[in-house]
Amino acid sequence: MKRIVVTGAGGFIAGHLARRLKDMGHYVRAVDKKPLTEWYQVHGDIDNLVLDLNVKENCYTAVNGFNEVFNLAADMGGMGFIENNKAECMLSVLINTHMLMASRDLGVERFFYASSACVYNGEKQTGPDNPGLKEEDAYPALAEDGYGWEKLFSERMCRHFMEDYGITTRVARFHNVYGPFGTYDGGREKAPAAMCRKIIEGELYGKDEIVIWGDGEQTRSFMYIDDCVDGILKIMYSNIEEPINLGSDEMVSINQLVDIVEDIAGYKLTRKYDPDAPKGVRGRNSDNTLIEKYLGWAPGYPLVDGMKKTYDWIKAEMVNNKK
C-alpha cells in the first residue's frame, strides 16, 4: 500500500483517479480548494483536505508523510474559460512550483504532472485535417496563450527538478478528456459535455436551436475518462522521462460531435453558428506513436460509447435538478 496525494480531487479527472487508487488498496489523500459540498466525487476511506495549493505552506501540509503525488490541480476549463481568463490560468504555475518544492523537501519519490495539448505550437494546428501532434511539436514554443504557456513552463520545472534533485517526475499531455462526474454547465465545461447539455435542454424544455461556436468544422480528439486514468497510471510507473501525449487519435469535427449526441438522444436541433465565440485552434489531434512504442498501449475507447455514458449521466443530473 502506497501513501498517495491526488490534487485537484474535487474536479473531474482527479476525482476518478482518487477513486481508482483507493480501489487499488492505496492510502489516498485527496486535496482541492473547493468546499467538499462542491466536489464532483467525495469518496469514503479517503483523507479529504480542503486546501488552496497556490499557498506554499498548504502544499507542505498536503504532501507531508506521503511518498507519491499526482498533481492535477489547476484553474482551467473549456475554451471559453481559457480564452477569457488567461491571468487566472497562468497563476496555476504557483501550484506546481510549490508542490514540487514540497515534494523535494519532504522526500516524495514519484511526482506526476497533468499537462495539456494546449502546449503545442499553434502554427501546427491551423487546419482541420490535423495528422496528429507529435511530442516534438511543442517546440519552437508557441503555446495557447495563458493556459498553454503555464503548462509548458511547469513541464520544464518537472524536468529540472528531476535532473537537479532526483525526484522521479512524469508528465502527460492530456487531449480533451470527457465522461461522467464532470462539469457540464457554468462556463468551464468542454465541448462533449456542452453539446450533451444543449441537446438535453432541447429535450427537456422544448428548445429547437443549438448554438455552435465557430463554424463547427474545427476538429478535436476526445479521450474517455477510463482511458485517461489507465494512461495516468501506466505513465506514472513507466520509464518515460519526457512529456508524452495522452489522448485519443479518433478525430472528429464539432459538427460530427453534435451528430453523435443527436443520434444518442434521438433529438435534432437547428444549428446556429457563432463565429465570434471562443473556438481555439482549427485542428488538434493526438499522435500516439510514442506512447504505443513505450507502453504497447494507447487510448482506444470508442467516442460513441463514451458519449452515450456521458449523455446518460448528464441527463440524469439535469432531470434530477429539474424536479
N, C-alpha and C positions, 0 to 999 in steps of 0.2 A: 504494500500500500504506500503510495506516494502522498506527500502533502503539497497540494497544487493550488495556486491562486489563479482565478479567472477574473479579469477586469472587464468592465462593460457588461456585467452579467445580468443587469436589468434590461438589456437590449435583446435584439433578435438572435443573432448568431451565437453570442456568448451564453445566452440562456440555454440554448440547445447543447452547447459544448459542456457547460457545467453539469447538466443532467447526464450526458453520456459518461463523463468522468466519474460521477457519483455511482452510476450503474456499474461501472467497471471495478468498483470497490475502493477508489481512492478517497482520501480525506480532502474535501474541496472547500476553499474559502471563495465565496462569490462577492464581488465588490462592484458597486455602482453609486453614483452621486444622487440618483433619483430616490425619493422615498419608496419603501418597499411596496406601498399600495400602487405605485406606478410601474413596477417591474412587469414585464410580459410573462415571466415564469418565476415563481418562488418555490424552490424545492425544499422538502424536508430533509433532515440529516445532512444539511449543508450549513456552513458558518457564513451567514449573510451579513455583510457590513455595508453601511451607507457612509461613503467617504468621497469627497471631491479630490480626485487624484491629480488635479492641477496643482494642489498644495503639496510641497515636498515632504513635509512631516507625515502626511497621510499615506504616502507611498511606503515609507518605512514601517508604519503601523500595519499596512496591508501585507507586506512581504515577510515580516519578522516571524521566524520559525518555520518557514516553508522553503522547499527546495526546487520548485519549478513555477514558472509564471507563463500564463497565456495572456498577453496584453492585447485586448480588443477594444479598449476604451477610447472613445473619440467623439467629438461633436461632429456629426455628419448626418446625411440623409440623401434623398434623391437629388436630381439635377436642379430642381427648383431651389432647394436649400443651399446646395453647394455654390451656385452662381450668385446667390444673394447674401451669403454670409461668409465671405472669404476670410475676414479677420478672425471670426469665431473659429473657423476651421483651422486656421494657422495656429491658434492658441493651443491646440491639442498637442503641439510639439512639447509643451511642458509635461504632459502626462508621460510620454515615452522617455523624456530626459530624466525625470525624477524616478520613474520605475527602474530604468537601467542603473541609475546611481544607487538606489536602494538595493537592487539585486546584487550589484558588485560588492557593496559594503556588508551585506548580510549573508553572503555565501550561497546565493541561488546558483544552481548548476545548469539549468536549461531555461532559455527565455524565447518565447515565440512572439513575433510581432505581426499583426494583421495590417498589411499594406493594401494597395489598391491598383487596379489597372489605370487609374487616373494619373499615375506617374508617367505614362508613356507619352512620347513626343507627339504633340498634336498634329504635326505635319504628316505623320504616318497614318492619320485617321480622317482624311479629308474626303474619302469616297465610301459609298455604302457597301461596295464589294471588297471589304477588308479581308485579305487572305489569312489573317491571324497575326497577332502581335507576338514577336519573339522577345525573350527577356533582354536581349541586347538593344532592343528598340527604345529603351528608356534613355539612351544617350545617343547623340548630344541632347542634353536635357531641354525639354520644352513641355513641362508637365501642365496639367489642369491648374489654372490659376487659383491660388489659395490652397485648397484641399490637396491637390496633387503634389504641390511643392512641399507641403508639410510631410506627406507620406515619403517622398523621395529623400528628404533630409533625414527623417527618422530611420529609414533603411540604412543610410550611411552610418548613423550613430550605432546601430546594432553591429554593423561590420567592424567598426573601430573598437567597440567595447570587447568584441570577441578577440580582435588582434592584440589589443593592449592589456586586457585584464583576464583573458582566458575564459570568459563566460561563453558557453555554447549558445549561440543565437541562431534562430531560424526565421526566415521571412517568407511569407506567401502573399502574392498579389491577387487579391480577390477580384473576380469578374461578376458583378451583379448577382448577388445571392437572393433567393426568394423562398417562400414557404410559409407554413402556418406559424402563429405566435410572433408576428411581426407588425410593423407599422403599416396601416392601410389608409390613414387619413391624417389631416393636421399639417401637411406641408413637408414632412420628412420622408414620406413613402416613396418607393421606387416604382418603376413602370409596371411590373407584373401585378403588384398589389393595387396600384392606382386603377389599372384597367378593370380588375375584378370589381373594385368598389363602384366604379362608374356604371358598369353594366348591371350590377346588383341594384344600384339606386334606380335604374330604369325599371327593373322588375318590380321592386317594392313600391315605388312611388309613381309609376306610370310615365317616367320620362322617356322621350323618344329621340334624344340627341346626346351625342358624346363628343366632348372637345378633346382633340388630339394636338399635342404640342408639336410644332413644326409641320412638315408635310406627311409625316408618318412613314417616310421611306428611309429614315435613319435606321441603322442596324446595330444590334447588340447580341451577345450571347448571355444566357441566364442559367445559373447553376442552382440546382435544388439543394436545400439545406442539409439533407443527409449526406450528399456528396461532399459538401463543404466541410462538415465535421469529420468525415472519414479522411479527407485530404489534410486537414489541420493536424490530425494525429499522426498520419503517415509522415508528413514533412517534419514535424517536431522531433520524431525519433529516428530520423534518417541521417545520412551523412551529407545532405545537401547544404553547402555553406553559403551559396549565393541566393538572392531573391529569385523566386520561381512562380510562374503562373499557377493559379488555382481557379479554374473556370471551365465551363462547358465550351466546346467548339461548335455547338449547334446554333448557328447564327440565324436570326430572323429579323425582319423589319418590324417596326412598331405596328404597322398596319396588319402584318401577319399575326402578331401577338393578339391584337384585338379580334381577328378572325377566330383564333383558338378559343378565346374566352367566350365569344358569342356562340360558338358551336357547343361549348360545355353548358352554357346557360340555356341554349335554345331560344335566345332572345336577341334580336337585331336592333341596332340603333342607327340613326342617321349621323354621319360623321361630319363634324365641323372642325376645320383646321385653324390653329392659331400660330401664324408664322413668327410672331413676336415673343412667344413664350420661350423659357429656357429649354434648350434641346441638346446641349453638349456637342460632342464631336459627331461627324457624319457617319462614321462606321467604326465599330470596335468588335474584335473577336479574339479569342484566346488560341494561341498556337501551343499545343500540348506535346510537342515533340520532346522537350526536355524532361517533363515530368514522367512521360512514358519511358524514356530512356533510364531515368534514375529508379523509378518505382515499379515499372511494368503495369502502371495503372493511370487512369485519368477519369475525371468526372464524366459519367455517361447516363445519368438518369434522364429519361425522355422528357422533353419540355411539356408535352401534352399531359403526361401522367402527373407531373409535379404541379402543373397549373390546375388540374382537377382537384387535387388535395388542397391547394391554396384557396381556390374559389370556394370550396365547400366550407373551409374553416371561416373565411371572411363572411360568407353569407350567414352562417350560424351566429357569428358575433353581431352582425347588423340586424338580423331578425330579433335576436335577444334584446338588443338595445332599443328596438322599435317598440317593444311591448311596454 
